Amino acid sequence: MLAEKDLRRIDEDMIPLKYILGIQEELPTYPDHIDVLWVIINEAVKRPDRQKDTFGQLGFFNYHSNGNIENAKASIEKLLEMGWIEPAKTKPGHESYRILHNPFINNKNNE
């Protein structure tokens, strides 16, 4: 079982360097699987009253992928394979996913 699902928290010591430097969108792999979770979880931290534990595929593609749809699709598939997200809705064109794991939390603090 994955350790933690608190989507409204990010531990500073767990933030990858590319987000501290703000260069993630300049990398050719953007959005990778960690970028997908960063975008959604970081938004949940900023706006806890609005963000849920789910995100829509189409919305992510349109607003957060910077046109790199193939990277975004592959990243979502990787997250599914890893068990870090699961399908919430599967209607074609309206797919959404539920986040099951927050990699930006120090698991030692949550045991």
C-alpha positions as CSV (number, residue, x, y, z in Angstrom):
1,M,0.0,0.0,0.0
2,L,1.2,3.5,-0.8
3,A,2.2,5.5,2.2
4,E,0.4,8.8,2.0
5,K,-2.4,10.5,0.1
6,D,-2.6,13.9,1.7
7,L,-3.0,16.1,-1.4
8,R,-2.9,19.4,0.4
9,R,0.6,19.2,1.6
10,I,4.1,19.3,0.1
11,D,7.2,18.9,2.3
12,E,10.0,21.2,1.3
13,D,12.6,18.5,1.6
14,M,10.7,16.4,-1.0
15,I,10.5,19.1,-3.8
16,P,12.6,18.1,-6.8
17,L,15.2,20.6,-7.8
18,K,13.5,21.4,-11.2
19,Y,10.5,22.9,-9.4
20,I,12.7,25.0,-7.1
21,L,14.5,26.3,-10.1
22,G,11.3,26.6,-12.1
23,I,12.8,24.9,-15.2
24,Q,10.4,21.9,-15.5
25,E,8.5,23.2,-18.5
26,E,11.7,23.9,-20.4
27,L,12.7,20.2,-20.2
28,P,12.0,18.0,-23.3
29,T,10.4,15.4,-21.1
30,Y,7.7,17.8,-19.8
31,P,5.3,16.7,-18.5
32,D,6.8,13.6,-17.1
33,H,4.9,11.5,-14.5
34,I,6.2,13.5,-11.6
35,D,5.2,16.8,-13.4
36,V,1.6,15.6,-13.7
37,L,1.4,15.0,-9.9
38,W,3.3,18.2,-9.2
39,V,0.8,20.3,-11.2
40,I,-2.3,18.8,-9.5
41,I,-0.9,18.6,-5.9
42,N,0.7,22.0,-6.0
43,E,-2.6,23.4,-7.1
44,A,-4.3,21.6,-4.3
45,V,-1.9,23.1,-1.8
46,K,-2.5,26.6,-3.2
47,R,-6.3,26.2,-3.4
48,P,-7.4,23.6,-0.9
49,D,-11.1,24.6,-1.1
50,R,-11.3,24.1,-4.8
51,Q,-9.0,21.2,-5.7
52,K,-10.2,17.6,-5.3
53,D,-8.2,14.3,-5.4
54,T,-9.1,13.9,-9.1
55,F,-8.1,15.5,-12.3
56,G,-9.4,15.4,-15.8
57,Q,-7.3,14.2,-18.7
58,L,-8.6,16.8,-21.2
59,G,-8.2,19.7,-18.8
60,F,-4.6,18.6,-18.0
61,F,-3.8,18.3,-21.7
62,N,-5.3,21.7,-22.5
63,Y,-4.0,23.7,-19.6
64,H,-0.8,22.0,-18.3
65,S,0.9,20.0,-21.0
66,N,2.3,22.9,-23.0
67,G,1.3,21.1,-26.2
68,N,3.3,18.0,-25.3
69,I,0.2,15.7,-25.4
70,E,2.2,12.5,-26.1
71,N,4.4,13.1,-23.1
72,A,1.3,13.8,-21.0
73,K,-0.4,10.6,-22.2
74,A,2.7,8.5,-21.5
75,S,3.0,10.0,-18.1
76,I,-0.5,9.3,-17.1
77,E,-0.1,5.7,-18.3
78,K,3.1,5.4,-16.2
79,L,1.2,6.7,-13.1
80,L,-1.5,4.1,-13.7
81,E,1.1,1.3,-14.0
82,M,2.8,2.5,-10.9
83,G,-0.5,2.5,-9.0
84,W,-0.1,6.2,-8.1
85,I,-3.4,7.1,-9.8
86,E,-6.5,5.1,-10.8
87,P,-9.3,5.8,-13.2
88,A,-12.2,7.8,-11.7
89,K,-14.3,8.2,-14.9
90,T,-13.7,6.4,-18.1
91,K,-16.2,7.9,-20.5
92,P,-14.3,8.6,-23.8
93,G,-13.4,12.3,-23.9
94,H,-14.1,12.8,-20.2
95,E,-11.5,10.6,-18.6
96,S,-10.5,11.5,-15.1
97,Y,-8.1,10.0,-12.5
98,R,-7.9,9.8,-8.8
99,I,-4.6,10.4,-7.1
100,L,-3.6,7.7,-4.7
101,H,-0.1,8.7,-3.8
102,N,1.6,12.0,-3.0
103,P,5.4,11.7,-3.7
104,F,6.0,15.1,-2.2
105,I,5.5,14.0,1.4
106,N,8.3,12.7,3.5
107,N,7.0,9.2,4.5
108,K,9.1,9.2,7.7
109,N,6.8,12.0,9.0
110,N,3.7,10.0,8.3
111,E,4.3,6.6,9.9
